[in-house]
Amino acid sequence: MKVKALLFAFALAVTPAMAATPATGENCPNEMKAIDDALPNVKQRTAADMNEIKRLRTEGEKLHNEGKHTEAMAALGKAKQMIGIK
């Protein structure tokens, strides 16, 4: 009985933490959409900067499609940082 109660308490403690953490692979498309939505409004960037942002966006999508979600999020994060969005 004590084991069941302990397991139940553990499950209650862990479940909210797991629910609050989105799966990285599921978040890549949201990051790509944020970049795509922001690109038309980017001002005061050199052509080289814009090319780098677009390269990082493309690289992020490629990595996502390959299942390399951590690397994809890093590339997409850098692109977002260059654009100035969170």
N, C-alpha and C positions, 0 to 999 in steps of 0.2 A: 504494500500500500504506500509506504514512504517513497519507494522508487517511482511509482506512478505519479505521485504528487510532485516529486522533484522534476520529473520529465515534463509534466504539465507546466510547472513554473518556468522552466527553461524555455519551453516553446513560446510561452507568453512574452518572455523577455526578448527573444530573438526575432520573432515575427515582425514587429514594427520596424526594426532596424533594416531588415531585408526588404520590406515593402517601400521604405523611403529611399533606397538606393536603386536607381534605374539601371537596367542592364546596359553596359557600354554599347553593345551592338545595336540596341534599339534607339540610342540617342544620336548616333551618327547622322541619320537622315534629318533629324531636327536641326543639327548643327549646319548641315549642308543647306537646308532651307533658309536658315537665318543669314547665311552668307549670300545666297542667291537673292534674297529680299533686300539686303543692304547694298549690294553692288551698284545698282543704278543711282544710288544717292551719294556715292563716295566722291568727295571733292578734294582738291588740293593734293593729289597723289601723282607722282611721276609715272610715266609709262612703264618704267622698270618695276615700280612698286605694284602697279596694277597687274602686270604680267606675273609677278611673284605670288600675289594673292590668288590669281586664277590658277596658277600651277599648283599651289598648296591645296586649293579646293578640289582640283582634279585628282591630285595624289590621294587626298583623303577619301574620295569616293572609290578610287581603285583599291586602296587598302581595305576599306569597308567590305567591298565585294569579295576580297580575298579572305575575309574573316579575321583580318588583323586590326581589330577594333581599337586597341590601345594606341597603336601607331597612327591609325586614322584620326583618332581624337586629338592626338598631338599636332598633326598637320592642320586639321581644321581649327584647332585652338590658336595656332600661330596666325592663320589667315584672319580669324576674327580679331585677334589682337592688332594686326596691321590695319584693319578697317576701323577699329575703335569701338567694337561692340562686345557685349558681355556674353 
